[in-house]
Amino acid sequence: GKRKRLNTSVLYDSDESEDSDILVRKVFAKRHCIMDEDESSQEQQPDKTCSTENLSTTRKQKVFTKLKELARQRATQRSCSSENCEDSNDEAEIEEEPLCHLPLTPTEGSETDSDSMKDFIVEEDDDDNTEHVKSQNQPQQKEQNTSNSELLAYYVPHLSRCDHYVHFKRIVKAFLINAIDDTFLSSLYDGTRQKKYAQDMLLSLHYLDDRFIQPRLENLISRSRWKDRYKERVDCYPDVRIILKNQKNTGCQACELNRYCKFNVLLSGRLYNSRTLEADDFMSDDKQVLKVGVVCADRTRVYHNLKHFKYKLYVDCSSVTEVDGVQDEPVKDTVERLFSQLEDSGWIQKRYNVLEDYMNDADSFQEEK
């Protein structure tokens, strides 16, 4: 009989008599058959095992040599930037090697190989070494932070990292000086004064205008339907009164839309220079009365408080110097004495809290529907 398989075929003797025990087997192999291990197969395996062992040994040696080089580089170079760069390059080279041949423990190699691996092993009990490494890295980090802050202050002076309240105290002191010497602010902006205290005050003034006030004013205007004429009127008059009147269905004089207007906005005060804060006496008694709706009236209050806060602060500082009177002492001593009194009494902190309230009102103001 015949018995066929996929890759082999076995033929038996056609004689089915009892005397015929001879088995004739023919194998036609198209692929490798799985055969039992015998002496002949065992004789052929040593060559293959030797070649694979030699290959794995050479690869292990390459990996350990590269680990040695990496450990040596980490020990000699302490710079954070160069260390990160070299570690990434060396790790990229190591990843090219087949990791399946890397043993979990260094079974092959000398004692130096195992010592080189200590740089890559972090133990829980090794607190002294970690503190030593941190102590070596801290001076470099401090130098980098110092250099970065100096570069930031030099190239982008308006982005100082000084505390907000420190900026505010510098501004108060600058206003006290200008209240006594009315040329101080103008000399700051035209670059006449180059001393450090003057430059710090100028930086704080820019910080107040460019970081505190102006972005919030632009946000309030961009989300409103105010006309340019109304905005210019609010900008020019430092005093405002918002009075509730009888409701009237008419056009709002701020956005010129048909609204139920029940508020009168009364604008008054003298025009002033936004930098030197010098007031102009031209048409000092001029007033404007505008009929607006409820949303525009609320926006006018928030916008006007923030827009004219700096001028109002300067007026308050001037009144402090007027109350103190003229004394026979240098300007510097007078300013230091008045500044200490204002700081001890909490006057400066109260004015700073008012500024924060104005900024919060501007940030939380809802957009018109």
Number of C-alpha atoms within 10 A of each C-alpha: 9 9 9 9 7 7 12 14 14 15 14 14 14 11 11 10 8 6 7 10 10 9 11 10 11 11 10 10 11 9 8 7 9 6 7 7 8 8 8 8 11 9 9 10 10 11 9 10 11 11 11 12 11 12 13 16 16 12 17 21 16 14 20 22 14 16 20 19 14 20 18 13 15 17 11 9 11 14 13 11 8 12 16 11 11 15 15 12 12 15 13 11 12 16 10 8 14 12 12 8 13 16 10 7 7 14 9 13 12 9 9 10 17 16 11 18 15 11 15 10 8 11 10 6 8 9 10 9 12 13 11 10 11 11 11 12 14 11 11 14 13 11 11 12 12 12 12 12 13 14 12 15 15 12 9 10 17 19 15 17 10 10 8 14 13 10 20 21 18 19 24 23 17 24 27 27 22 20 22 16 11 15 13 19 23 16 14 20 14 8 11 11 16 11 8 9 12 19 15 17 22 23 20 25 24 18 22 18 16 14 14 16 21 15 12 21 18 11 15 21 15 11 12 16 14 20 13 11 11 15 15 10 13 22 14 17 21 20 16 19 13 18 12 13 11 9 12 15 11 16 16 23 22 23 18 15 14 12 18 17 23 19 24 21 23 17 20 20 18 18 18 16 11 13 15 18 19 16 14 12 11 9 10 13 9 11 14 13 14 15 22 27 26 16 17 22 23 14 20 21 19 21 25 19 21 22 22 18 17 22 20 15 18 19 15 17 22 17 13 16 17 12 8 10 7 10 8 6 8 8 14 9 10 19 21 14 11 17 20 13 13 16 13 11 11 12 12 19 16 12 16 17 12 14 20 14 15 21 20 13 18 22 14 8 15 12 12 10 5
